[in-house]
Amino acid sequence: MGKSKNKRFKTQPSQPTGLPSMKDAETEEANELMQSPTTAAHTQTITVLEKLQSPDDGDRECGCSSIALCVFDDTMVQHLLEHDVVKCIGPLLIDKNLAVRESAAGALRNLSMCGNHLICERMVQDDVMTPLVALLKQCHENMKCEADKKKDVTVQIMTQAIHLLWNLCESSSVAVNIVNNENLIQVIMECLRIDNYGMELGIPAAQCLHVVTEENTTAAKTLSSPEMLSVLESNLMCSGITFQYSLLKALIAGSLYNIRNSIPVASQSCTMQAIVKVLSLTLDEDCLQAVGRLVSQLGAANGVNSSTANGDNNAKAITEAAKEPNEAKERIYDIKCLVTAQQVALEITSNICVPDDDDDDWEEMDGTSSSSSSDDQAEHMDVTENDTPIMSPLCLSAEIHSALIAQNIPKKVLDKTLFGDKATLQAIANHPKSQGLLKGLQTIQNRALVCLQNMISVIDTESLGGNEALTKLWQTLLALALEKTATPTDEYIEAMTSALRALLQKMASNDQVPEGLSAEHLVALCELSQVSSNGNVRANIVGMLGSIGNLLAKQPSTEQLLTAIGSHLLDVVSKDTELWVIAEALDAVFDTFGDGQTADNVAVQISLVDKLKKMLPGLKSKIKHGKRHLGDRYPVIMNARTNLIRFIKYKEEQNKK
């Protein structure tokens, strides 16, 4: 192992000085320069793999350390996987040498977080879980042994192993099943004894538990025992004041929410109240100001170009981070914990505002799966005006509703949608050490917008503050939508338009016309839709236009706005490439031009009915050819198509009168 047969080369004449000749040195240097990155990566991979198989402990540890840094090079990752690096390094997780174990766990941890979920799935496929499970169980036993003189080292190894397990479970359902089958929940829970093992192990254990408990009835059953619940509740109510404790409590709150249906009935109410209180306390801190204070404390960038820190050289970033003074690194880590805690809190709050639905599966429509069903049958389906809606009205339990309002959660979530002070934001953006924190702040804003959307849908207008509060919210979100930012992410635009759509639907249900709406606003929204390649964004905007149009249809002097809405919706119906977006646009047409004298006049002016009639054959053809690929959207699209035929007939009869 680790040896290779030497190739035979012609004997080179010895040098009198005992040193390489200048010619040899130049030749060697030229050969190195001529090596392609792929060749260099291949050579480096072979060298590292040989070290992993060396009988020398130092070589194996060095090989693992090399891999820990190599994985930030995409070319190296590809070569390592092609050479089955996981199968080579996996057995080292249970190496006789503890330093090798820790290095192996660290290398695999880095590999699991250097790319997308496919790498983690490949690692599981290459059987990384077998040695990892063995390592976790060995560490678990050793940690509980008070006489273990190597306890600190064991905790360090366990920390790396738990990080690795968390990453794998986040990407692989197979890994989660192994956690269940091997009863690793017991191991994770042992790591949550903060007084024994500290926060360095406790936080990744809480993150792992939060991931593993999601939609996992096996884990929920295990955690519902009094002993397990006691550990979770003690962590939820711990009195630590650092942001690390904020993150710990937020993660535990998420795990408790994930297993809420397995908690004894007598305790469910108190548990939910405690969860909401923790979420509220987590969102209290002004995260932007906290990051701004950190940047100020870290001082100037010392001439370091922020674009360098924001580049792809992650290995260099890690090397630089190692040089940071311990105090500065601790401050940065603490603020990172706050940012992550608020992200988790917003995610949990958003999930709370999506009531449980035990009937997720669509009931198949008659004829949907039948090869004998014809388009004509679908066209003349007997659908009455009082059909059961496809989506049932959302609602929250009175208990959760009251808890959210009592803790002022809607206001705190709204605050997180705003970045606030531009000067502070600019200072954060310019500092090389806060690039990751800036992305974290953007994630907070995106999750707050999604959370706001869900809350608007399930909380009544009065509890949100009445129509006046909705008007202020409308003005705030509209300003966000029209704000010219440098490079708005697709995720941000989708979250922002989703929140606006939910708000306008709420206002439409209250017959509340949005104040200050102008034709320029509509044009800006339409332009946002036209340039977006995201179907969800385009669907959100046509949904917004449908709600606005429904409110304006019966109002006087709204012809200009209705014309802009109608023209854009027709444009979407005729040009959009996604059938389900076209269906959304048709629904918006029906909402806007279904009734109302002003809407009827505008419909005639823009030749709405004639244009829809011309589009109908093309729409039928698109549905026919794309039928097999529509999935669960097929009923919605067919419903829109049927309603389009009825809408055209209705309008034609109306115009004859």
C-alpha positions as CSV (number, residue, x, y, z in Angstrom):
1,M,0.0,0.0,0.0
2,G,1.3,3.4,-0.9
3,K,4.1,2.1,-3.1
4,S,4.3,2.2,-6.8
5,K,6.7,0.5,-9.2
6,N,9.4,2.8,-10.4
7,K,9.7,3.5,-14.1
8,R,13.0,2.8,-15.8
9,F,14.8,5.8,-17.1
10,K,18.2,6.3,-18.7
11,T,20.9,6.9,-16.1
12,Q,21.7,10.5,-15.8
13,P,25.4,11.5,-15.5
14,S,26.3,12.7,-12.0
15,Q,27.2,16.4,-11.4
16,P,30.6,17.1,-10.0
17,T,29.1,19.6,-7.6
18,G,26.4,17.2,-6.4
19,L,23.8,19.8,-7.5
20,P,21.4,19.7,-10.4
21,S,22.7,21.4,-13.5
22,M,21.2,24.7,-14.7
23,K,19.9,23.0,-17.7
24,D,18.1,20.3,-15.6
25,A,16.6,23.0,-13.4
26,E,15.3,25.0,-16.3
27,T,13.9,21.9,-17.9
28,E,12.1,20.9,-14.7
29,E,10.7,24.4,-14.3
30,A,9.5,24.4,-17.9
31,N,7.7,21.1,-17.4
32,E,5.9,22.3,-14.3
33,L,4.7,25.5,-16.2
34,M,3.5,23.4,-19.1
35,Q,1.4,21.2,-16.8
36,S,-2.3,21.9,-17.3
37,P,-4.5,22.5,-14.2
38,T,-6.1,19.1,-14.9
39,T,-2.8,17.3,-15.0
40,A,-1.6,19.1,-11.8
41,A,-4.8,18.2,-10.0
42,H,-4.4,14.5,-11.1
43,T,-0.8,14.5,-9.8
44,Q,-1.8,16.1,-6.5
45,T,-4.7,13.7,-6.1
46,I,-2.5,10.6,-6.5
47,T,0.0,12.1,-4.0
48,V,-2.7,12.7,-1.4
49,L,-4.3,9.3,-1.8
50,E,-0.9,7.6,-1.3
51,K,-0.5,9.5,2.0
52,L,-3.9,8.3,3.1
53,Q,-2.8,4.7,2.7
54,S,0.6,5.2,4.3
55,P,1.5,3.2,7.4
56,D,2.8,6.3,9.0
57,D,0.4,8.2,11.3
58,G,1.8,11.6,10.3
59,D,1.4,10.9,6.6
60,R,-2.2,9.9,7.0
61,E,-3.0,13.0,9.1
62,C,-1.2,15.2,6.5
63,G,-3.1,13.6,3.7
64,C,-6.4,14.4,5.4
65,S,-5.3,17.9,6.1
66,S,-4.4,18.3,2.4
67,I,-7.8,17.2,1.4
68,A,-9.5,19.6,3.8
69,L,-7.9,22.4,1.8
70,C,-8.1,20.8,-1.7
71,V,-11.9,20.5,-1.6
72,F,-12.3,24.3,-2.3
73,D,-10.9,23.7,-5.8
74,D,-13.6,22.4,-8.1
75,T,-11.1,20.6,-10.3
76,M,-9.6,18.9,-7.3
77,V,-13.0,17.8,-6.0
78,Q,-13.8,16.2,-9.3
79,H,-10.6,14.3,-9.3
80,L,-10.9,13.2,-5.7
81,L,-14.4,11.8,-6.3
82,E,-13.3,10.0,-9.4
83,H,-10.6,8.4,-7.4
84,D,-13.0,7.3,-4.7
85,V,-11.5,9.5,-2.0
86,V,-14.5,8.9,0.3
87,K,-13.8,5.2,0.3
88,C,-10.2,5.9,1.0
89,I,-10.7,8.4,3.8
90,G,-13.8,6.9,5.4
91,P,-12.0,4.1,7.2
92,L,-9.7,6.7,8.8
93,L,-12.7,7.9,10.8
94,I,-12.0,4.9,13.1
95,D,-8.2,5.0,12.8
96,K,-6.3,3.9,15.9
97,N,-4.7,7.4,16.0
98,L,-7.0,10.1,17.4
99,A,-5.3,12.9,15.5
100,V,-6.0,11.0,12.2
101,R,-9.6,10.5,13.2
102,E,-10.1,14.2,13.8
103,S,-8.3,15.2,10.5
104,A,-10.4,12.6,8.5
105,A,-13.6,13.9,10.0
106,G,-12.6,17.5,9.2
107,A,-11.7,16.7,5.6
108,L,-15.0,14.9,5.0
109,R,-16.8,17.7,6.7
110,N,-15.2,20.2,4.3
111,L,-15.9,17.9,1.3
112,S,-19.6,17.7,2.3
113,M,-20.0,21.5,2.4
114,C,-18.0,22.5,-0.7
115,G,-20.6,22.0,-3.3
116,N,-24.3,21.1,-3.9
117,H,-26.3,18.3,-2.5
118,L,-25.1,15.9,-5.2
119,I,-21.7,15.6,-3.5
120,C,-23.3,14.6,-0.2
121,E,-25.4,12.1,-2.0
122,R,-22.3,10.7,-3.6
123,M,-20.6,10.5,-0.2
124,V,-23.5,8.5,1.2
125,Q,-23.5,6.3,-1.9
126,D,-19.8,5.7,-1.2
127,D,-20.8,4.4,2.2
128,V,-19.4,7.2,4.4
129,M,-22.1,6.5,6.9
130,T,-20.8,3.1,8.0
131,P,-17.5,4.4,9.5
132,L,-19.2,7.7,10.6
133,V,-21.9,5.8,12.6
134,A,-19.1,3.7,14.2
135,L,-17.2,6.8,15.1
136,L,-20.2,8.6,16.6
137,K,-21.1,5.6,18.8
138,Q,-17.5,5.2,20.0
139,C,-17.3,8.9,20.8
140,H,-20.6,8.8,22.5
141,E,-19.5,6.0,24.9
142,N,-16.1,7.7,25.6
143,M,-17.7,11.1,26.3
144,K,-20.0,9.6,29.0
145,C,-17.0,8.1,30.7
146,E,-15.9,10.6,33.4
147,A,-12.6,8.9,33.8
148,D,-11.7,9.4,30.1
149,K,-8.4,11.4,30.1
150,K,-8.8,12.1,26.4
151,K,-12.3,13.5,26.8
152,D,-11.4,16.9,25.3
153,V,-9.9,15.3,22.2
154,T,-13.0,13.1,21.9
155,V,-15.3,16.1,22.0
156,Q,-13.2,17.8,19.3
157,I,-13.6,14.7,17.1
158,M,-17.3,14.5,17.9
159,T,-17.7,18.1,16.9
160,Q,-16.3,17.4,13.4
161,A,-18.4,14.2,13.1
162,I,-21.6,16.0,14.1
163,H,-20.9,18.7,11.5
164,L,-20.4,16.1,8.9
165,L,-23.6,14.2,9.9
166,W,-25.6,17.5,9.8
167,N,-24.4,18.3,6.2
168,L,-25.2,14.8,5.0
169,C,-28.7,14.7,6.5
170,E,-29.5,18.1,5.0
171,S,-28.9,16.7,1.6
172,S,-29.7,12.9,1.8
173,S,-32.9,11.2,3.0
174,V,-30.8,8.0,3.1
175,A,-28.6,9.5,5.8
176,V,-31.7,10.5,7.8
177,N,-33.0,6.9,7.6
178,I,-29.6,5.6,8.8
179,V,-29.9,8.1,11.8
180,N,-33.2,6.6,12.6
181,N,-32.2,2.9,12.2
182,E,-28.9,3.4,14.2
183,N,-30.7,5.4,16.9
184,L,-28.2,8.3,16.5
185,I,-30.8,10.6,18.0
186,Q,-29.4,9.4,21.4
187,V,-25.9,10.5,20.3
188,I,-27.1,13.9,19.2
189,M,-29.0,14.5,22.4
190,E,-25.9,13.6,24.5
191,C,-24.1,16.4,22.6
192,L,-26.8,18.9,23.7
193,R,-25.7,18.6,27.4
194,I,-24.0,22.1,27.1
195,D,-22.8,22.1,30.7
196,N,-20.7,19.0,30.0
197,Y,-19.4,19.6,26.5
198,G,-19.8,23.3,25.7
199,M,-21.4,25.3,22.9
200,E,-18.8,24.4,20.3
201,L,-20.4,20.9,20.2
202,G,-23.9,22.0,21.3
203,I,-24.7,24.3,18.4
204,P,-23.8,21.8,15.5
205,A,-25.7,19.2,17.5
206,A,-28.8,21.5,17.6
207,Q,-28.4,22.3,13.9
208,C,-28.3,18.6,13.1
209,L,-31.3,17.8,15.3
210,H,-33.3,20.6,13.6
211,V,-32.6,19.0,10.2
212,V,-33.2,15.4,11.3
213,T,-36.5,16.1,13.0
214,E,-38.2,17.6,10.0
215,E,-41.1,15.4,8.9
216,N,-39.5,12.5,10.8
217,T,-42.1,10.6,12.9
218,T,-39.4,8.1,14.0
219,A,-37.3,10.8,15.5
220,A,-40.3,12.6,16.9
221,K,-41.4,9.4,18.8
222,T,-37.9,9.0,20.2
223,L,-37.8,12.6,21.4
224,S,-41.2,12.5,23.0
225,S,-39.9,10.6,26.1
226,P,-39.8,12.6,29.3
227,E,-36.0,12.4,29.5
228,M,-35.5,13.7,26.0
229,L,-38.1,16.5,26.3
230,S,-36.4,17.5,29.6
231,V,-33.1,18.0,27.8
232,L,-34.7,20.0,25.0
233,E,-36.7,22.2,27.3
234,S,-33.7,23.0,29.5
235,N,-31.8,24.2,26.4
236,L,-34.9,26.2,25.2
237,M,-35.0,28.0,28.6
238,C,-31.3,28.3,29.2
239,S,-30.2,31.7,30.6
240,G,-27.2,32.4,28.4
241,I,-27.0,35.9,27.0
242,T,-24.6,35.6,24.1
243,F,-25.9,35.3,20.5
244,Q,-24.6,31.7,20.5
245,Y,-27.3,31.0,23.1
246,S,-29.8,32.8,20.9
247,L,-29.0,30.4,18.0
248,L,-29.1,27.4,20.3
249,K,-32.5,28.3,21.6
250,A,-33.9,29.1,18.1
251,L,-32.7,25.7,16.8
252,I,-34.2,23.9,19.8
253,A,-37.5,25.8,19.2
254,G,-37.4,24.6,15.6
255,S,-36.9,21.0,16.7
256,L,-39.7,21.2,19.2
257,Y,-42.0,22.6,16.6
258,N,-41.0,19.8,14.2
259,I,-42.1,17.1,16.8
260,R,-45.1,19.1,18.2
261,N,-47.6,16.4,17.3
262,S,-45.7,13.8,19.3
263,I,-45.5,16.0,22.5
264,P,-47.9,14.9,25.2
265,V,-51.2,16.8,24.7
266,A,-51.1,18.3,28.2
267,S,-47.8,20.0,27.4
268,Q,-48.4,21.1,23.8
269,S,-50.0,24.5,24.7
270,C,-47.1,25.5,27.0
271,T,-44.5,24.3,24.5
272,M,-46.0,26.3,21.7
273,Q,-46.2,29.4,23.9
274,A,-42.5,28.9,24.8
275,I,-41.5,28.5,21.2
276,V,-43.2,31.7,20.1
277,K,-41.6,33.6,23.0
278,V,-38.2,32.4,22.0
279,L,-38.9,33.4,18.4
280,S,-39.9,36.9,19.6
281,L,-36.8,37.3,21.7
282,T,-34.6,36.2,18.8
283,L,-36.1,38.7,16.5
284,D,-35.8,41.6,19.0
285,E,-32.2,42.4,18.1
286,D,-31.4,44.8,15.3
287,C,-29.2,42.6,13.2
288,L,-28.1,45.2,10.8
289,Q,-26.9,47.5,13.6
290,A,-25.2,44.6,15.3
291,V,-23.2,43.8,12.1
292,G,-22.5,47.5,11.7
293,R,-21.0,47.7,15.2
294,L,-18.9,44.7,14.5
295,V,-17.5,46.2,11.3
296,S,-16.7,49.4,13.2
297,Q,-14.9,47.4,15.9
298,L,-12.9,45.5,13.3
299,G,-11.6,48.8,12.0
300,A,-10.5,49.7,8.5
301,A,-9.8,47.0,5.9
302,N,-6.1,47.9,6.0
303,G,-6.0,48.3,2.3
304,V,-7.5,44.9,1.5
305,N,-9.6,44.9,-1.5
306,S,-13.1,43.7,-0.6
307,S,-13.5,42.0,-4.1
308,T,-10.6,39.7,-3.1
309,A,-12.4,38.6,0.0
310,N,-15.5,38.1,-2.0
311,G,-13.8,35.9,-4.6
312,D,-13.8,32.2,-5.1
313,N,-10.6,31.5,-3.3
314,N,-12.1,29.9,-0.2
315,A,-8.8,28.2,0.7
316,K,-7.2,31.6,0.9
317,A,-10.1,32.9,3.0
318,I,-9.6,30.1,5.5
319,T,-5.9,30.8,5.7
320,E,-6.5,34.4,6.4
321,A,-9.2,33.6,9.0
322,A,-6.7,31.4,10.8
323,K,-4.5,34.5,11.2
324,E,-7.3,36.6,12.9
325,P,-6.8,37.4,16.5
326,N,-8.9,35.1,18.7
327,E,-10.9,38.0,20.1
328,A,-11.9,39.2,16.7
329,K,-12.8,35.7,15.5
330,E,-15.0,35.2,18.5
331,R,-16.8,38.5,17.8
332,I,-17.4,37.6,14.2
333,Y,-18.6,34.1,15.2
334,D,-21.0,35.5,17.8
335,I,-22.6,37.9,15.2
336,K,-22.8,35.0,12.7
337,C,-24.8,33.1,15.3
338,L,-27.2,36.1,15.6
339,V,-27.7,36.2,11.8
340,T,-28.3,32.5,11.6
341,A,-30.6,32.6,14.7
342,Q,-32.8,35.2,13.0
343,Q,-32.9,33.2,9.8
344,V,-34.0,30.1,11.7
345,A,-36.6,32.1,13.7
346,L,-38.1,33.5,10.5
347,E,-38.2,30.1,8.9
348,I,-40.0,28.6,11.9
349,T,-42.5,31.5,12.1
350,S,-43.2,31.1,8.4
351,N,-43.9,27.4,8.9
352,I,-46.1,28.1,11.9
353,C,-48.2,30.4,9.6
354,V,-48.7,27.5,7.1
355,P,-51.3,25.3,8.9
356,D,-50.9,21.5,8.8
357,D,-52.5,19.9,5.8
358,D,-53.0,16.2,6.0
359,D,-54.5,16.1,2.5
360,D,-51.6,17.2,0.4
361,D,-52.4,14.8,-2.4
362,W,-54.5,16.0,-5.3
363,E,-57.6,13.9,-6.0
364,E,-57.4,13.0,-9.6
365,M,-59.9,14.7,-11.8
366,D,-62.2,12.6,-13.9
367,G,-60.5,11.8,-17.2
368,T,-57.1,13.2,-16.2
369,S,-55.4,9.9,-16.3
370,S,-57.7,8.2,-18.9
371,S,-56.4,7.9,-22.4
372,S,-59.9,7.9,-23.7
373,S,-60.7,11.4,-22.3
374,S,-61.1,13.9,-25.1
375,D,-60.5,17.7,-25.1
376,D,-64.1,18.2,-26.0
377,Q,-65.2,16.5,-22.8
378,A,-62.9,18.7,-20.7
379,E,-64.2,21.7,-22.6
380,H,-67.8,21.1,-21.6
381,M,-67.3,19.8,-18.0
382,D,-70.2,20.7,-15.8
383,V,-68.7,23.3,-13.4
384,T,-71.0,25.4,-11.4
385,E,-70.4,28.9,-10.1
386,N,-70.3,27.5,-6.5
387,D,-67.6,24.9,-7.0
388,T,-65.4,24.0,-4.1
389,P,-62.3,26.2,-4.4
390,I,-59.1,24.4,-5.3
391,M,-57.4,26.0,-2.3
392,S,-59.2,25.9,1.1
393,P,-59.1,29.1,3.2
394,L,-56.1,29.2,5.5
395,C,-56.5,29.5,9.2
396,L,-54.5,29.4,12.4
397,S,-55.6,27.9,15.7
398,A,-56.8,30.6,18.1
399,E,-54.0,29.7,20.5
400,I,-51.2,30.3,18.0
401,H,-52.9,33.3,16.6
402,S,-53.1,34.9,20.0
403,A,-49.4,34.0,20.8
404,L,-48.2,35.6,17.6
405,I,-50.1,38.8,18.2
406,A,-49.2,39.0,21.9
407,Q,-45.5,38.8,21.1
408,N,-45.9,41.4,18.4
409,I,-44.5,39.0,15.8
410,P,-46.0,40.7,12.7
411,K,-44.3,44.0,13.5
412,K,-41.0,42.3,14.2
413,V,-41.1,40.4,10.9
414,L,-42.0,43.5,9.0
415,D,-38.9,45.3,10.5
416,K,-36.7,42.5,9.1
417,T,-37.9,43.2,5.6
418,L,-36.2,46.6,5.7
419,F,-32.5,47.1,5.5
420,G,-32.7,50.5,7.1
421,D,-29.6,52.7,7.3
422,K,-27.9,52.8,3.9
423,A,-24.6,54.1,5.4
424,T,-24.4,51.1,7.7
425,L,-25.2,48.8,4.8
426,Q,-22.6,50.4,2.6
427,A,-19.9,50.0,5.3
428,I,-20.8,46.3,5.7
429,A,-20.6,45.8,1.9
430,N,-17.2,47.5,1.7
431,H,-15.5,45.5,4.5
432,P,-13.8,42.3,3.4
433,K,-14.4,40.5,6.6
434,S,-18.2,41.0,6.5
435,Q,-19.1,39.7,3.1
436,G,-20.6,36.5,4.4
437,L,-22.6,38.5,7.0
438,L,-24.0,40.7,4.2
439,K,-25.3,37.6,2.5
440,G,-26.7,36.5,5.8
441,L,-28.6,39.9,6.1
442,Q,-30.0,39.5,2.6
443,T,-31.2,36.0,3.6
444,I,-32.9,37.5,6.6
445,Q,-34.7,40.0,4.4
446,N,-35.8,37.3,2.0
447,R,-37.1,35.0,4.7
448,A,-38.9,37.9,6.4
449,L,-40.8,38.7,3.2
450,V,-41.9,35.0,2.8
451,C,-42.9,35.0,6.4
452,L,-44.8,38.2,6.0
453,Q,-46.6,36.7,3.0
454,N,-47.7,33.7,5.1
455,M,-48.8,35.8,8.0
456,I,-50.9,38.1,5.8
457,S,-52.7,35.1,4.4
458,V,-53.7,33.6,7.8
459,I,-54.1,36.6,10.2
460,D,-57.2,38.7,10.0
461,T,-57.0,42.4,9.1
462,E,-58.0,43.7,12.5
463,S,-55.1,41.7,14.2
464,L,-52.7,43.1,11.6
465,G,-53.7,46.6,12.6
466,G,-56.7,47.3,10.4
467,N,-56.9,49.0,7.0
468,E,-54.6,51.8,8.0
469,A,-51.8,49.3,8.8
470,L,-52.4,47.5,5.5
471,T,-52.1,50.9,3.7
472,K,-48.7,51.6,5.3
473,L,-47.6,48.0,4.6
474,W,-48.6,48.5,0.9
475,Q,-46.6,51.7,0.7
476,T,-43.6,50.0,2.3
477,L,-43.6,46.9,0.1
478,L,-44.3,49.0,-3.1
479,A,-41.2,51.1,-2.3
480,L,-39.2,47.9,-1.9
481,A,-40.5,46.6,-5.3
482,L,-39.6,49.8,-7.1
483,E,-36.3,50.4,-5.3
484,K,-33.3,50.3,-7.7
485,T,-30.8,48.0,-6.1
486,A,-27.5,47.1,-7.7
487,T,-28.1,43.4,-8.2
488,P,-31.4,42.1,-6.7
489,T,-31.3,38.4,-6.4
490,D,-34.0,36.2,-7.9
491,E,-34.8,34.9,-4.5
492,Y,-35.4,38.5,-3.2
493,I,-37.6,39.5,-6.1
494,E,-39.7,36.3,-5.7
495,A,-40.1,36.8,-2.0
496,M,-41.0,40.5,-2.4
497,T,-43.6,40.0,-5.1
498,S,-45.1,37.1,-3.1
499,A,-45.6,39.4,-0.1
500,L,-47.1,42.1,-2.3
501,R,-49.5,39.6,-3.9
502,A,-50.7,38.3,-0.5
503,L,-51.2,41.9,0.7
504,L,-53.2,42.9,-2.4
505,Q,-55.4,39.8,-2.1
506,K,-56.1,40.7,1.5
507,M,-56.9,44.3,0.5
508,A,-59.1,43.1,-2.3
509,S,-61.1,40.9,0.1
510,N,-61.7,44.0,2.2
511,D,-62.6,46.1,-0.9
512,Q,-59.7,48.4,0.0
513,V,-58.2,50.3,-2.9
514,P,-54.5,50.8,-2.6
515,E,-53.7,54.4,-2.1
516,G,-51.3,56.3,-4.3
517,L,-51.3,53.8,-7.1
518,S,-50.3,55.3,-10.4
519,A,-49.8,54.2,-14.0
520,E,-46.0,54.5,-13.5
521,H,-46.2,52.0,-10.7
522,L,-48.1,49.5,-12.9
523,V,-45.6,50.0,-15.7
524,A,-42.7,49.4,-13.4
525,L,-44.3,46.2,-12.1
526,C,-45.0,45.0,-15.7
527,E,-41.4,45.7,-16.7
528,L,-40.3,43.6,-13.7
529,S,-42.4,40.8,-15.0
530,Q,-41.1,41.1,-18.5
531,V,-37.4,40.8,-17.6
532,S,-37.8,38.0,-15.1
533,S,-37.0,34.4,-16.2
534,N,-38.6,33.2,-12.9
535,G,-42.1,31.9,-13.5
536,N,-43.1,32.4,-9.9
537,V,-42.2,36.1,-10.2
538,R,-44.3,36.5,-13.3
539,A,-47.2,34.7,-11.7
540,N,-47.0,36.8,-8.6
541,I,-47.2,40.0,-10.7
542,V,-50.2,38.9,-12.8
543,G,-51.8,37.9,-9.5
544,M,-51.2,41.4,-8.1
545,L,-52.6,43.0,-11.3
546,G,-55.7,40.8,-10.9
547,S,-56.3,42.0,-7.4
548,I,-55.8,45.6,-8.3
549,G,-57.9,45.3,-11.4
550,N,-60.7,43.7,-9.4
551,L,-60.7,46.7,-7.1
552,L,-60.6,49.3,-9.9
553,A,-63.2,47.7,-12.1
554,K,-66.1,49.3,-10.3
555,Q,-64.3,52.6,-9.6
556,P,-64.8,55.7,-11.7
557,S,-61.9,57.3,-13.7
558,T,-59.7,54.3,-13.6
559,E,-59.7,53.6,-17.3
560,Q,-56.0,54.4,-17.7
561,L,-55.0,51.9,-15.0
562,L,-57.3,49.2,-16.2
563,T,-56.0,49.6,-19.8
564,A,-52.4,49.1,-18.6
565,I,-53.5,46.0,-16.6
566,G,-55.5,44.5,-19.5
567,S,-52.7,45.1,-22.0
568,H,-50.1,43.4,-19.9
569,L,-52.3,40.4,-19.1
570,L,-53.0,39.9,-22.8
571,D,-49.3,40.1,-23.4
572,V,-48.7,37.4,-20.9
573,V,-51.4,35.1,-22.2
574,S,-50.1,35.4,-25.8
575,K,-46.3,35.2,-25.1
576,D,-45.5,33.5,-21.8
577,T,-43.8,30.1,-22.2
578,E,-45.3,28.6,-19.0
579,L,-48.8,27.3,-19.2
580,W,-49.4,27.7,-15.5
581,V,-48.4,31.4,-15.7
582,I,-50.8,31.8,-18.6
583,A,-53.5,30.2,-16.4
584,E,-52.7,32.7,-13.6
585,A,-52.9,35.6,-16.2
586,L,-56.3,34.3,-17.4
587,D,-57.6,34.2,-13.8
588,A,-56.4,37.8,-13.4
589,V,-58.3,38.8,-16.6
590,F,-61.5,37.2,-15.2
591,D,-61.1,39.0,-11.9
592,T,-60.5,42.4,-13.6
593,F,-63.0,42.3,-16.4
594,G,-65.7,40.0,-15.1
595,D,-68.0,42.8,-14.0
596,G,-68.1,46.5,-13.7
597,Q,-69.1,49.3,-16.2
598,T,-65.6,50.8,-16.2
599,A,-64.0,47.4,-16.9
600,D,-66.5,46.7,-19.6
601,N,-65.7,49.9,-21.4
602,V,-62.0,49.2,-21.2
603,A,-62.5,45.7,-22.4
604,V,-64.1,47.0,-25.6
605,Q,-61.4,49.6,-26.1
606,I,-58.6,47.1,-26.0
607,S,-60.6,44.4,-28.0
608,L,-60.2,42.0,-25.1
609,V,-62.7,39.4,-26.2
610,D,-61.6,39.3,-29.8
611,K,-57.9,38.9,-28.8
612,L,-58.8,36.1,-26.4
613,K,-60.8,34.3,-29.1
614,K,-57.8,34.4,-31.4
615,M,-55.5,33.0,-28.6
616,L,-57.8,30.2,-27.7
617,P,-56.8,27.7,-30.4
618,G,-53.1,28.2,-29.6
619,L,-53.8,27.7,-25.9
620,K,-55.7,24.4,-26.6
621,S,-52.7,23.2,-28.7
622,K,-50.2,24.1,-26.0
623,I,-52.3,22.2,-23.4
624,K,-52.6,19.2,-25.7
625,H,-48.9,18.9,-26.4
626,G,-47.8,19.7,-22.9
627,K,-50.4,17.6,-21.1
628,R,-48.0,14.9,-19.9
629,H,-45.6,17.4,-18.4
630,L,-48.1,19.6,-16.4
631,G,-48.2,17.4,-13.3
632,D,-50.3,18.7,-10.5
633,R,-50.9,22.0,-12.3
634,Y,-53.0,20.3,-14.9
635,P,-56.3,20.8,-13.0
636,V,-55.6,24.5,-12.6
637,I,-54.7,25.0,-16.2
638,M,-57.8,23.1,-17.4
639,N,-60.0,25.1,-15.0
640,A,-58.6,28.3,-16.5
641,R,-59.2,27.1,-20.0
642,T,-62.8,26.1,-19.3
643,N,-63.4,29.5,-17.6
644,L,-61.9,31.2,-20.6
645,I,-64.5,29.6,-22.9
646,R,-67.3,30.6,-20.6
647,F,-65.9,34.1,-20.2
648,I,-65.8,34.7,-23.9
649,K,-69.4,33.5,-24.3
650,Y,-70.5,35.6,-21.4
651,K,-69.0,38.7,-22.8
652,E,-70.3,38.1,-26.3
653,E,-73.8,37.7,-24.9
654,Q,-73.4,40.8,-22.7
655,N,-72.3,42.9,-25.7
656,K,-75.4,41.9,-27.7
657,K,-77.7,43.4,-25.1
